[in-house]
Amino acid sequence: MSSPVPDFAVIVPMANESPDFVPFVRVLSETLDQIGGGTVYLVVDKASRDDTLELCQALSDRDPRFVTVWEPASRNVVDAYLAGFRRALGGNHQLMIEMDAGLSHDPRAIPMFLRVLNEGNECAFGSRFINGGSIYDSTWQRTLLSRAGTHLSNILLGTRYHDATSGFQGFHASIVTRIVGHRLLSEAHFYQTELRYLLRNSRYIEVPIHYRAPSPSVSRRA
């Protein structure tokens, strides 16, 4: 007898995603079909200059699993993440997964995140630098920066992560409540490291992910 599917949400900030919108949604939809559940919150703000909002709204109209969140007051990607988390908390989802669009993060990893979150872990952090993880279509400079940033963060903050800057991660609702109630200082990519520091004493596990660097036109923010 199979285990019941947990009530989970996926939070995806969307900005200038038109080039990869269709393939991303296709893979994500196939993954939700495989799992047999899930709600996706697509968070769009004024940083998006193309037709991403219209694409998201059209998708929501034809597939109720996808909820478009128009957040014009969002000032940065961190605001977009938090807006998505708040909507997901309002939907009373048990588990929440944060990921990037544009196939930078592979939606087919979502079942792995759900599995480890159902095994007693409060947090599941995606890692490119453990066995089974990888980075491709990226420059060696960017990879070095991510590795060095993680190493430096561990030294300065006393953490023990293999990857402190990945944005593919999952949480129990109790952890998300803690995140949205905390006054985060970061407004950009350091948010991931700050979050890991905040949650360093939680029950967490790092899971391997495959990361593909986005094209310069995708997820560009003003």
N, C-alpha and C positions, 0 to 999 in steps of 0.2 A: 504494500500500500504506500503510495507516494505521500510525502509531507505536504501540508497545505502551503500554498504560496503566500508569503508574507505581504502585507500591505505596504508597498514601497513606492517612493517617488524618486525621480531623477531630475536634478536641477541643472539646466544648461543655459548659461549666458550666450546670447546670440547677437553678434554685431558684424555686419558685412559678410554674411555667410552664403550669399547667393551662389558662388561658384561650386561649392561642395554641398549645398543644401539637399539635393535629391539623393545622392549616394549615402549621406549621413543618415537621413530619415529612413531610407530603405533598410540599412543594416540595423538601425535602432528598432524599427518596427518588427523586423524578423526576430530580433532578440526578445522583444516583449511577447511575441507570438510563442516563442519557444518556452518562455517562463510561464506564460499563462496569466499575466497580470502586470500591474505597474501603471503609474501616471507620470507623464513628463511635463515639467514646467519650463517653457521656453521664455526666457527673460530678455526682452528687447528694450533698449533705451536709445537716447538721441545720438549715441556714438555711431549707430548704424546709419550709413548714408545711402545704402542701396535699397532693394525691395525685400529685405529680410523680414520686416514686419508683415508685409502683405503675404509673403509665403507662409509664415507661421500662422497667420489668421486663417488662411485658406486650409491649411492642414488641420487646424483645430475644428473647422467647420465640418470636415469630412471624417475625422477620427477623434472621438471624444477622449481618447487616452492622452492626447496632446493639448495642453492648456497654454495659451499665449498670455504672457504677463507683460503688459505695456507699462514701463516704469520710466516716464519722462524725467522724474526728479533724480534718477540715478546719476551720480557724479563720476563713477568709476566702476571697474569690474567688481570690486569688493561689495559695493552697494548692490550690484546686480545679483551676486551670490546670496547676500542676506535677504534681498527681496524674495528670491525664490525659496529660500529656507522658510521665511515667514508664511508664504502661501502654502507650502507643504505642511507646516505645523498646523495651519488652519484646516487642512484637509485630514488631520489626524492620522497621518501615515506613520507606521511603526519604524521604518527604516528610510534613510535618505542618502542618495548618492549624488555627489557633485562631479561633473565632468565638463570638458570643453567640447565644442562642436567642431565641424570641419574635418572630422576623422583624425584629429590629433590624438584622441583617445578612442580606443576600439570598443564600441558598445558590447561586443561579444564577451568582454571581461565582466560584465555586470553580474552574471550568475555566480562567478567566483566571489565577488564582493558580498553578495547576499548570503552565500554559504558560510563565509567566515564570520559574518555578523550574527548569524544564527547559531554559531558554535561558542557563544559566550564572550565574544569580543565586542567592546563598545565602539571601537573605531577600526576602520580598515584603510590603510594608507597605501596608495599605489606607489610602487618603486620601480624605477628603470635600472637600478644598479644592484639588484640582487639576482640570484640564479633564476633564469627564465625571463627576466626583464630586458628591454633593449631600447635603443634610440636609433631611428633611421631618417633619412632625408634631412639631416641636420648637419651643421658645421662642427668641426672639432672644437672650435673656440666656444661655441654655445654649450657643448657637452662638458668641456673642461670647466666652464663657469658654473654649471650646475653641480658638478662634483666638488669643486672647490668651495662653493657656497655651503654645501651640506657639511663638509669637513670643518669649515670655519664656524658654522652655527653650532655644531656639536661641541667644539672647544669652548666657545664663548658662553653658550647657554646650558651646557652640561647635559645635552640630550644624546641619544644613541641611535639616531636614524641613519639608514643607508641612503635615503633620498628625502631631503627636507623641502624640496621646492615643487614637487609634483602636485597638480591640481585634480587628480583623479582619486577620489576618496569617498568613503561611506561611513555613516554614523547612525546610531540609535537616536530616536527622537529626543531622549533625555539629554544627549550630548548637544544636539542642535539647539535645544532650548538654552543651554548654557552658552553656546556660541553667540546667538543673537542677543543674549542679555549682557554680553561682555563688551566693553568699550574697546574695540579694535583700533590700533593706531595706524595700521597699514592701509594704503590706498591702491596698491598695485601688487606686483608679484610676490613681495615679501610677506604678503598675507598668508601664504601657505606655510611659511616658516613660523610666523607668529602663532598660527593655529596649532601647529605641532607642539610648540612650546607650551601653549595654554593647556594642551591635552596630554602632556608628557606622562602624567601619573594615571591616566586612564588605562583600561585594558585594551590594548591595541595590538595590531599585527600589520606587518608590511606584506603586500602581495605583489607579485611581478606583473608589470604592464609593459606593453609595447607602445612607444610614443613616436608619433610622426610630426616633425616640425611643420607648422602651417605655412602656406604661401604668404608673402608679404601683404597681399590684398585682403586676407581673411583675418577677422577679429581685430582689425585696426581700430584703435580708439583715439578720439580727439584729445 
